[in-house]
Amino acid sequence: MVAAARAGQHRRPYWERRLKRVLFICGKCLHRSPTAAEIFGAIKGFETDAAGLGNDSDVPLADEQIQWATHLVGMEKAQAARLRRKFPRTVAGKRIVCFDIADVYTFMQPELVDLLQSRIGRIT
């Protein structure tokens, strides 16, 4: 039965196997992560979500979001480190990428959009 279940995994459509489910994480989920989710979510092959690590986040990060994601993207190194500390079991085996984008932008600010687009290579 286990072999049959494994064989079934290979029968999923190619696009589904190649789909990147990217969770963007910042402090409050106000500007950077929601912008990234919108920008990358418009690209074929990407599904996106956004959350914040801060206690006052508009969209607090949940275990279910981490489990859903194939890629985790922190906007700052400190956030990637906090993610590993706060959710050690859930992030185990997950790819965590840092975009190195400071919290100085507003939602969909053109400079932020350009910066995010320049970082796409880090998750492809």
N, C-alpha and C positions, 0 to 999 in steps of 0.2 A: 504494500500500500504506500509506503514512503516513496518508493521509486516512482509510482504512478503519480503521486502528488507533485514530485519534482518535475516529472515530465510535463505535467500540466502548466507549470510555470513558464516553460519555453514556448507554449502555444499562445501566449498573450501577444497581441499585435506589437510589431516592432516599435511603433511610436509610444506605446504605453511602457515598454521596457526602458526606453530612452528618456522618458519624461523626467524632468528635474522639478522636484517639489522643494522650493526654496523658502525658508523662513528667515525674514529679515528682523534683526533685533537691535533696538537702541534703548535709550533710557526711558522715555515716556511714551514712545510710539505716537509722536505728534507730527514730526517733519521728515526725518531721514528714512526711517523704515517704511512708512506709508508711501512715500514717494518711490522708493525702490520697488515695493510691491506692485505699484501701478505701472511703472516703467517696464519691469521685467515680465510682469503678467501679460503684457501685450505681445510678447515674443512667443512664437510657436515653439512648443516643447517645454515651456515653463508654466508651472502653477505656483502661485506665490501667496504668502501670508505675512503679516507683520505683528510684532508684539513688543512690549517694553519690559525691561528688567526692574524698573523702579517701583517702589511701593505705591507711588502715586500715578502709575502709568494709566493711560486711557484704555489700553488693552493689555492687561497683565499676562505675562507668559505662562502657559499651562503645559503640563506634561504631554497632553494629547497633541498639541501643536508640534512639539519636538518629535514625537513618535511618527507623526505624519510626514515630516520633512525628510528629504534625502540630503539636503544641504542646509547648513545653518550659517548665517552671515551676521556677524557682529559689526557694528559700525566703528567700534573702537577696541583696542587691545584689552583694555580693562573690562569691557563688556564680555568679550570672549572668555576671559579668565573667570569672571563672575558666573557666567553660564556653566562652566565646568565645575565650579564649586557648589553652586546652588542645585544643579540637576546632574550629579555625577553618574548615576545609573542610567538615566534616560539618554544622556548624550554619548554614552559609551558606544564606540564604533561608528559614530556619526562624523561626517566631515564638517569641520568648523573653519570658516574663513573669516578673516578680518579685512574690512574695506578701508580702514584708516581714514575715516571721515569725521571731522570734529563737528560738534553740535553748534554750528554757527549759521545754519541755513534755515529757510522757511520751506513749507510744503510746496513742492513743484518749482522751486526757485531754479531758473535756467542754469546757474552755475552748479547747483546740486545735481541736476539732471545730467549735465555734461560729465561731471565727476563720476556719477554712478555708471554711466555708459562706458566710461574708460576702464572701469573695474570688471566688466563682464568676463574678461578672460580668466579671472580668478575662480569662477564657478563653472566654466565650460570645460 
